[in-house]
């Protein structure tokens, strides 16, 4: 998610704008809020994948599915380090 994505979503949510410039008020705070929301959503997704990985571990004797799901959860968490 980049700055333009945040601006577009803010416009869709009808966030307040400056009348003359068309800029979103408090854009820096909006970006920080968006980053927190995205981080929380990624963590929630990663937790669901970890639960699925644990369930797969019980039925996947070779571990291929378990490893794939676990790796996906780790990849989602890794995105937080780069955003």
N, C-alpha and C positions, 0 to 999 in steps of 0.2 A: 504494500500500500504506500503510495507516494503522496506528495502534497496535493497534486491535482485530484487524486481519488478522494482525499479528505474534503477538499473544497466542494467537489461534486456531491458527496454524501451530505455535507452540511447544507447545500442548496436544496437537496431533496427533502431534508428534515426541516426546511424553512428556518434555518438559523438566522439571527439578526444580521443585517448588512448595513454598512454605511450608505446613506442615500446617494451621496455624490460620487463616491469612488467605486461602489459596488463590491468592496472588499468585505470579507467576513470579519467581524469584530473579534478580538482576542484569538487570532489564528494560532498563535504559539500555544495557548492553553488548549485549544481545540485539538491541535496535533498531539499534545501530551496525553490528553484524554483518549484520543483514538488509539494511541500506542498502548495504553493501559488496557483498553477494551480488547484489542487484538491479542495482547499477551494472555489475558485471562481466557479468551476463547481458545487459543492454541493449547493452553494447559488443560482445559476441559476436554478437548479432543484427544490429547496425548493420554490422559487418564482413561478415557474410554478404550483407546487402543491397547493400553496395558491390561485392562480387564479382559479384552478379547484375546490378547496374547496368552494370558493365564489360562483361559478356557481352551484355547487351541493346544496348549501344552499337554493337556490331559487326553486329547484325542489324536494328536499328531505324533506318532511314535518316532518319526525321523527328525522332527523339529523344524522342517522347512517353513511351514505356515507360521509357527511361533516366532521364528527368527525374522521373517518378513514383517510381521505385525509389530514386533518389538523395535525393529529398525525404523519403521514408519513413525512410531511414537518418538523415538530419539531424534529423527529428522525434523519433526514438528517443533520440538523443544529447541533444537539448534537454530531455528529461524529467529527466536528471541534474541540470540546473541548477535544477529546481523541486522536487526531493525533498529 
